[in-house]
Amino acid sequence: MNFKSNINSYGAFELKRIYLKNYSFGFAIAIIIHLIVLIILNNILKETSQQIVKEKYEVINYVELGPPPSIIENISQSVPQTSKPTFGNLKPAKKGEETSEFEIPKESNQIGNVKVEESKLTEKKTEAIDETYYVSVDVMPEPFGGFEKLQQNVNYPEEAKKNSIIGKVFVKAFINENGEVTKTELIKGLGFGCDDEAIWLIKNTRFRAGKKNGKPVKVQMVIPITFRP
């Protein structure tokens, strides 16, 4: 019994020892074989893909393309050559003489095929300015606000009050087309400061310009200024 058990024990131990050794060796061989196969397949796939790309895309140099085809039919792409313009006549250069490339004929107003004309200045006609101060026009000048407003602005002088001066001062006013008083003349005065007051008042008054034929003109007119306490 003991002999059998010893044999069985020895045989099982030997098989187990050989099995582990063979299993490890076989596993290592299998891994190496798989790695070799993967490397070979990877190389084969890489070469195949490169060959496919080379066959699919053909590299063409820019020089080989040539000019693009015309999109418009029956139209020549050639550009007509223009002739070089000439100005004047060719003048040969002489030794020691300063000269230009071309010589323009004297007393000529034509350079090559181009005719040069002198510009003529047109005289601009200016309208004559009417400096006349009319005595009577269609619409006479009038102060803004009317003559009543002008009369209300009169300042009765103190000297005239003391002497109880009552009356009118007549002043000739020269009124331009803008309604401005350019000059005044005393026609009839009262004195006692009334004359100066009347002239000052008219000079500092703005008028509506007089009109003749619908156009503003210069007008001269006599304006009475009344003085009373």
C-alpha positions in Angstrom: 0.0 0.0 0.0 2.7 2.4 0.9 4.6 1.6 -2.2 1.6 2.3 -4.4 0.9 5.6 -2.7 4.5 6.6 -3.1 4.4 5.8 -6.8 1.2 7.8 -7.3 2.6 10.7 -5.3 5.7 10.7 -7.3 3.9 10.6 -10.6 1.5 13.4 -9.7 4.4 15.6 -8.5 6.4 15.0 -11.7 3.4 15.8 -13.9 2.6 18.9 -12.0 6.2 20.1 -12.2 6.4 19.4 -15.9 3.0 21.0 -16.6 3.9 24.3 -15.0 7.2 24.4 -16.9 5.6 23.5 -20.2 2.7 26.0 -19.6 5.0 28.9 -18.9 7.2 28.1 -21.9 4.2 27.7 -24.2 2.6 30.9 -23.0 5.9 32.8 -23.6 6.1 31.3 -27.1 2.5 32.2 -27.9 3.1 35.8 -26.8 6.2 36.1 -29.0 4.5 34.6 -32.0 1.6 37.0 -31.6 3.9 40.0 -31.3 5.8 38.9 -34.4 2.5 38.4 -36.3 1.3 41.9 -35.2 4.5 43.6 -36.3 4.4 41.9 -39.7 0.7 42.8 -40.2 1.4 46.4 -39.1 4.3 46.7 -41.7 2.1 45.2 -44.4 -0.8 47.5 -43.7 1.5 50.6 -43.6 3.1 49.7 -47.0 -0.3 49.0 -48.5 -1.8 52.4 -47.3 1.2 54.3 -48.6 0.9 52.6 -51.9 -2.9 53.4 -52.1 -2.2 57.1 -51.3 0.4 57.3 -54.0 -1.9 55.7 -56.5 -4.9 57.9 -55.5 -3.2 61.3 -55.4 -0.9 62.2 -58.2 1.4 65.2 -57.6 1.4 67.7 -60.5 3.9 70.5 -60.6 2.5 74.1 -61.2 4.6 74.3 -64.4 2.9 71.3 -65.9 -0.6 72.8 -65.4 -0.3 75.4 -68.2 -2.6 78.4 -68.7 -6.2 78.1 -67.6 -8.8 77.5 -70.4 -10.8 80.5 -71.6 -14.4 80.7 -70.2 -15.4 82.9 -73.1 -15.7 81.2 -76.5 -14.5 82.6 -79.8 -12.7 85.6 -78.2 -9.1 86.1 -78.7 -7.0 86.6 -75.6 -4.3 88.4 -77.4 -3.9 92.1 -76.4 -3.4 94.5 -79.3 -0.1 96.2 -79.2 -0.4 100.0 -79.1 2.0 102.1 -81.0 4.4 104.2 -79.1 3.3 107.9 -79.3 5.7 110.3 -80.8 6.0 113.9 -79.8 7.7 116.1 -82.3 10.5 115.1 -84.5 13.6 113.1 -83.5 16.6 115.4 -83.1 20.1 114.0 -83.3 22.5 115.1 -80.6 25.6 117.1 -81.5 28.9 117.1 -79.7 29.0 119.6 -76.9 25.4 120.7 -77.4 22.7 120.2 -74.8 19.6 118.7 -76.4 16.5 116.8 -75.5 15.3 113.6 -77.0 12.7 115.2 -79.1 12.5 118.5 -80.9 9.1 120.3 -81.0 8.7 122.3 -84.1 8.8 126.0 -83.4 5.7 128.2 -83.9 3.5 125.1 -83.9 0.6 124.3 -81.7 0.6 120.6 -82.5 2.7 118.0 -80.6 2.6 114.7 -82.5 -1.0 113.8 -83.0 -2.2 116.0 -80.2 -3.2 119.6 -81.0 -2.7 122.1 -78.3 -5.0 125.0 -78.1 -4.5 128.1 -76.0 -7.2 128.5 -73.4 -9.3 131.6 -73.8 -10.3 133.4 -70.7 -13.9 134.5 -70.7 -14.6 137.8 -69.2 -17.2 137.6 -66.4 -19.8 140.2 -66.8 -20.4 142.0 -63.5 -23.6 143.8 -62.9 -23.3 147.5 -62.4 -23.9 148.5 -58.8 -26.6 151.2 -58.5 -25.3 153.9 -56.1 -28.4 156.1 -56.6 -30.5 157.0 -53.6 -34.0 157.3 -55.0 -36.4 159.9 -53.7 -39.5 158.0 -54.6 -39.9 154.2 -55.1 -42.8 151.7 -55.2 -42.3 150.8 -51.5 -40.7 153.4 -49.2 -38.6 152.3 -46.2 -40.3 151.9 -42.9 -38.9 151.3 -39.4 -39.5 147.9 -37.9 -42.6 148.5 -35.7 -43.7 151.5 -37.7 -43.1 155.3 -37.4 -45.3 155.4 -34.2 -42.8 153.0 -32.5 -40.0 155.3 -33.6 -41.7 158.3 -32.2 -42.2 156.5 -28.8 -38.4 156.0 -28.5 -37.7 159.7 -28.6 -36.0 161.0 -25.4 -37.1 164.5 -24.7 -33.9 166.5 -23.7 -33.7 168.2 -20.3 -32.7 171.5 -21.8 -35.7 171.4 -24.1 -37.9 170.7 -21.1 -36.5 173.7 -19.2 -37.2 176.0 -22.1 -40.6 174.4 -23.0 -39.5 173.6 -26.5 -42.2 172.0 -28.7 -41.9 171.2 -32.4 -40.5 168.9 -35.0 -37.0 168.1 -36.2 -36.7 167.1 -39.9 -33.8 164.7 -40.7 -32.9 163.4 -44.2 -31.9 159.7 -43.9 -30.0 157.8 -46.6 -31.1 154.1 -46.3 -29.4 151.4 -48.3 -30.8 148.2 -49.7 -30.2 146.4 -46.4 -32.3 148.8 -44.4 -29.2 150.5 -42.8 -28.9 154.2 -42.4 -25.6 155.2 -44.0 -25.8 159.0 -43.7 -28.1 161.7 -42.2 -28.6 165.4 -42.9 -30.4 167.9 -40.7 -33.0 169.7 -42.7 -34.7 171.7 -40.0 -33.9 171.7 -36.3 -35.1 173.0 -32.9 -31.9 173.2 -31.0 -31.7 172.6 -27.2 -30.5 169.1 -27.7 -33.4 168.1 -29.9 -31.4 167.9 -33.2 -28.8 165.6 -31.8 -31.4 163.3 -30.3 -33.3 163.1 -33.6 -30.1 162.3 -35.6 -29.0 159.7 -33.0 -32.4 158.0 -33.0 -32.6 157.7 -36.8 -29.0 156.5 -37.2 -29.7 153.7 -34.7 -33.0 152.5 -36.3 -33.2 149.6 -38.6 -35.6 149.9 -41.6 -37.4 147.7 -44.0 -35.6 148.4 -47.3 -37.4 150.3 -50.0 -38.2 148.4 -53.2 -38.4 149.4 -56.9 -39.8 146.9 -59.3 -39.7 144.3 -56.5 -36.0 144.7 -55.9 -34.4 146.4 -52.8 -32.8 149.8 -53.6 -31.2 152.7 -51.9 -33.6 155.5 -50.8 -33.3 158.9 -49.3 -36.2 160.3 -47.3 -37.0 163.0 -44.8 -38.2 161.8 -41.4 -39.9 164.2 -38.9 -39.3 163.7 -35.2 -41.7 165.5 -32.8 -40.6 166.8 -29.4 -43.1 167.6 -26.7 -43.0 167.4 -22.9 
